[in-house]
Amino acid sequence: MKILGIGNAIVDVICKVEDNFIKQNKLTKSTMKLFFDENEFKNLLTNLKIEKTVSGGSVANSIVGISQLGDEVGFIGKVSDDEFGSKYEEGLKKENVKYFYRKKREELPTGTCLILVTPDSERTMCTFLGTAGKINENDISSDAIKKSEIIFLEGYLWDEGEPKKAFDKAIICANKVAMSLSDQFCVDRHKLDFLNLVKNKLDITFANEQEITSLIEAKNFNEVVNFSKQLNKLVIVTRGEKGAIAINGEEIVECDIKKNLKIVDLTGAGDLFAAGFLHGYTNNLSTKDCLEKGTEMSSRVIQQIGARLEI
């Protein structure tokens, strides 16, 4: 198997809203807020019109993208044996993703992410992790990991306690480890742990400019480049309108964005960028071609609603 993703198994619920909805509910636009109270989360959903429901989660989105490019892939993520859990499993199987998890009835329901898309195409996420955030080392298949060329982890999944043990087990068993820093919220919450992962345990790090700047508390992008060069590992940074850059020791490769796109929804842009890049990487393409493939995939997904490419 080329790539095994390990991440939060979350059902994405996509809704279009006006900007005042974001303000009224005291949300910060373009970020992700974690909800710990199930009722508070359900109240948000009450008056919204649902556009789409998808088996999501950041790494799961990437894994589906890689599958659509023709690679053999798998995924590990925790769901409950409930309606959303069954939908989640069916959604992955439909996309030719091997699902290495046996669901059972859990105390908490399957995780849900409410994705609020405002008229400017920005997305604000409200996540109730449910049982997804309770992943532990027993949920991780060492056998599946050892049979994969690369495992791909997400910062969203990392947390003290059981998820950390799951991470550690996955990294110890892996041939190569890639990880996305996921969100500035995650970086700020787990800065020292993420820094340790990036410096000592990851072979490939995906981040956007805000995330990595925050991680190393850089004053400018030159500091990010210098930090990445010293690691002697592959660091890929997406920079919005400035395109993307890959840094591996002294090798620095850049790639521009695609122009004149009709942007509908930025959900999944980073996930599909990682999908394109990892597809290229495992198929021995040049770093430049990997960046191009990532850019092509993210350009396609932002011209539609949701984080899955409609093929």
Helices and strands as residue ranges (DSSP letters): E 3-6, E 10-16, H 19-24, E 32-34, H 38-45, E 50-56, H 58-68, E 73-76, H 83-94, E 97-99, E 111-117, E 123-128, G 130-134, G 137-139, H 142-146, E 150-154, G 155-157, H 162-173, E 177-180, H 184-189, H 191-196, I 197-201, E 204-208, H 209-216, H 221-231, E 234-238, G 240-242, E 244-248, E 251-255, H 269-282, H 287-301
